[in-house]
Amino acid sequence: MKRVDVVYSLITDSSNSKVLAVKNIGRSSWSLPGGAVEPNESLDQAVIREAKEETGLDISVYGIVAVNECRFEKINEHVTFITFRAEIIGGEEEILRPDEISEIAWIDIEQADDLMSYYKDGFRSLINGKEITYFNEGNK
């Protein structure tokens, strides 16, 4: 079974009542901005790149707020999903990959829980909870 790492960015509005989400064309479903980590790419590099590619926004990444995993038997992949807390630091909100993303939206927390139910205790627990420190030690 192939191992795949996927990263997501949890970006909230100033009131922490909405999360930034993208609608994926391939699955016709909503998710946080994110995607697969490429070879020789660190987790933080990947989440910053994916947010830019999917939303046009530049982000700063903080700690990890969730780690999920799933074995997808049909495609023979074991995927680890790592969600980072992030903050917008620049850029313009726009769809840069219209072949992958059909919509970008700020979604109310309750609606986000319905659309993206894979976070065990919901988005409110991620937003209000503690994050795990992430530190990229670089190459040694």
C-alpha positions as CSV (number, residue, x, y, z in Angstrom):
1,M,0.0,0.0,0.0
2,K,1.4,3.4,-1.0
3,R,1.9,5.9,1.7
4,V,0.7,9.5,1.0
5,D,0.9,12.6,3.1
6,V,-1.7,15.3,2.6
7,V,-1.7,18.7,4.2
8,Y,-4.5,21.2,4.9
9,S,-4.6,24.8,6.1
10,L,-7.3,25.8,8.7
11,I,-7.8,29.6,8.0
12,T,-10.5,31.4,9.9
13,D,-12.0,34.9,9.7
14,S,-11.2,37.4,12.4
15,S,-14.2,36.4,14.5
16,N,-13.4,32.6,14.2
17,S,-16.9,32.0,13.0
18,K,-16.0,31.0,9.4
19,V,-13.4,28.9,7.7
20,L,-12.0,29.2,4.3
21,A,-12.9,26.2,2.1
22,V,-12.6,25.2,-1.5
23,K,-14.9,23.1,-3.7
24,N,-13.0,20.3,-5.4
25,I,-14.1,19.5,-9.0
26,G,-12.9,15.9,-9.0
27,R,-14.9,14.8,-6.0
28,S,-17.5,17.6,-6.1
29,S,-16.9,18.1,-2.4
30,W,-15.7,20.8,0.0
31,S,-12.4,20.7,1.8
32,L,-9.9,23.0,3.5
33,P,-7.2,24.3,1.0
34,G,-4.6,21.5,0.7
35,G,-3.2,18.6,-1.1
36,A,-0.5,16.0,-1.4
37,V,3.1,16.7,-0.2
38,E,5.5,16.4,-3.2
39,P,8.8,14.6,-3.1
40,N,11.5,16.5,-1.3
41,E,9.0,19.0,0.0
42,S,8.5,19.6,3.8
43,L,5.0,19.7,5.3
44,D,5.1,23.5,5.8
45,Q,6.3,24.1,2.3
46,A,3.5,21.9,0.9
47,V,0.7,23.6,2.9
48,I,1.9,27.0,1.9
49,R,2.2,26.0,-1.8
50,E,-1.2,24.3,-1.8
51,A,-3.0,27.3,-0.2
52,K,-1.5,29.6,-2.9
53,E,-2.4,27.2,-5.7
54,E,-6.0,26.7,-4.6
55,T,-6.9,30.2,-3.3
56,G,-4.3,32.7,-4.5
57,L,-3.5,33.6,-0.9
58,D,-0.2,33.7,0.9
59,I,-0.3,32.1,4.3
60,S,1.8,31.8,7.4
61,V,1.7,28.4,9.1
62,Y,1.5,27.6,12.8
63,G,1.0,24.4,14.7
64,I,-0.8,21.2,13.8
65,V,-4.5,21.1,14.9
66,A,-5.4,17.6,13.6
67,V,-3.9,14.4,12.2
68,N,-6.2,11.9,10.5
69,E,-5.5,8.8,8.5
70,C,-7.3,6.5,6.2
71,R,-6.6,3.4,4.1
72,F,-8.2,3.6,0.7
73,E,-8.3,0.0,-0.4
74,K,-9.7,0.7,-3.8
75,I,-6.7,2.9,-4.8
76,N,-4.2,1.1,-2.6
77,E,-3.2,4.2,-0.6
78,H,-2.6,4.8,3.1
79,V,-3.1,8.5,3.6
80,T,-2.1,10.7,6.5
81,F,-3.9,14.0,6.6
82,I,-2.2,16.8,8.6
83,T,-4.1,20.0,9.2
84,F,-2.2,23.2,10.2
85,R,-3.5,26.4,11.7
86,A,-2.7,29.2,9.2
87,E,-3.2,32.9,8.7
88,I,-3.5,35.0,5.5
89,I,-0.5,37.3,5.1
90,G,-1.0,38.4,1.5
91,G,-2.2,37.6,-2.0
92,E,-5.6,38.0,-3.6
93,E,-8.4,35.5,-3.2
94,E,-8.8,33.9,-6.7
95,I,-9.1,30.5,-8.3
96,L,-5.7,29.8,-9.9
97,R,-6.5,26.1,-10.8
98,P,-9.9,26.1,-12.4
99,D,-9.4,22.5,-13.5
100,E,-9.2,21.5,-9.8
101,I,-11.2,24.1,-7.8
102,S,-14.6,25.4,-8.8
103,E,-15.3,27.7,-5.8
104,I,-13.6,29.4,-2.8
105,A,-15.9,30.4,0.1
106,W,-15.9,31.5,3.7
107,I,-18.2,28.9,5.4
108,D,-19.9,29.2,8.8
109,I,-18.5,26.7,11.3
110,E,-21.7,24.7,11.6
111,Q,-22.1,24.4,7.8
112,A,-18.4,23.4,7.6
113,D,-19.0,20.6,10.1
114,D,-21.8,19.3,7.8
115,L,-19.7,19.6,4.6
116,M,-16.4,18.4,6.1
117,S,-17.4,15.9,8.8
118,Y,-14.0,14.2,9.0
119,Y,-12.9,16.2,12.0
120,K,-14.0,14.2,15.0
121,D,-15.2,17.0,17.3
122,G,-15.8,19.6,14.6
123,F,-14.2,22.8,13.6
124,R,-15.0,24.6,16.8
125,S,-12.7,22.2,18.7
126,L,-9.9,22.8,16.2
127,I,-10.3,26.5,16.5
128,N,-10.5,26.7,20.2
129,G,-8.2,23.8,21.0
130,K,-4.5,23.7,21.4
131,E,-2.2,23.1,18.5
132,I,0.8,20.8,18.4
133,T,4.0,22.6,17.8
134,Y,5.5,22.0,14.3
135,F,9.1,22.9,13.7
136,N,10.9,22.2,10.4
137,E,14.4,21.4,11.4
138,G,15.6,21.5,7.7
139,N,18.3,19.4,6.2
140,K,21.1,18.0,8.3
